[in-house]
């Protein structure tokens, strides 16, 4: 009887040891590295489901037993995690508690993107609250705390490649972009802007229009020069991007009726620069606005080959316009054929 008891005890101890090994120490194996994003407010079961759907867990049941027995189901760090094959349940749970393998997320904000588009990019790739981001963009008190003398951050959110953590605080994202803006627009450049008799806000407004007009570096300063020539002659800028800015369904092809839409941003109706930037220009466009090319051009239109045709007179301009229309008609006919 005693021998049977001892045998049973040994079996139970062995089974218990095996169960403990499987629950806490058995490696979870899979090919390659696996990633999950743990968001604010997610429960243990939600995170467990993420791990399981990513193919990280050998067994959801044993992982839950490990988490509850170790009291590691309520202390999880928010972030993007990288899990490598061979991690045990205990190691994964400890990782979630300490955030050891949390990684920064690298993403590029393109030149000329409006704050609304930036908000969508960050919401998709960083998991931020786009509504709160936009509320902060138009927070004048916050703007002034960052040295921005404007009613919003539009124009001051410098495009670049950034590294942030998953669900980074929206205010910190904006601070980082503004910090990069001030790195580009240092004191020496501000002095140059002042010496030219313009405000930084005006320069950024012009730069945002230039950014929307061309992506060709060699044309940026030329276009800035054209718009300054029009300003000096008290002509309307008649810049299509400023009309696109006020369209609810834009950007799209513009119609004559669009040019009649009443808005302070409509440069077909109002002389001078619009009230503020229509997007967030990059460094090249800002430099073009600060250092425009001196020229006598008053007009420009797409050449049909990727660039623009610049003209000094209205007659030259209309000739270029007719050439562009003819070229587009030929291309359309060729596509239909």
Secondary structure, 3 states (H helix, E strand, C coil): CHHHHHHHHHHHHHHHHHHHHHHHHCCECCCCCEEEEECCCCCHHHHHHHHHHCCCCCCHHHHHHHHHHCCCCCCCCCEEEEECCCECHHHHHHHHHHCCCEECEEEECCCCECHHHHHHHHHHHHCCCHHHHHHHHCCHHHHHHCCCCCCCCCCCCCCCEEEECCCCCHHHHHHHHHHHHHHHCCHHHHHHHHHCCCCHHHHHHHHHHHHHHCCCHHHHHHHHHHHHHHHHCCCCCCCHHHHHHHCCCCCCCCCHHHHHCCCCCCCCCCCCCCCCCCCECCHHHHHHHHCCCCCCCCEEEECCCCCEEEECCHHHHHHHHHHHHHHHHHHHHHHHC
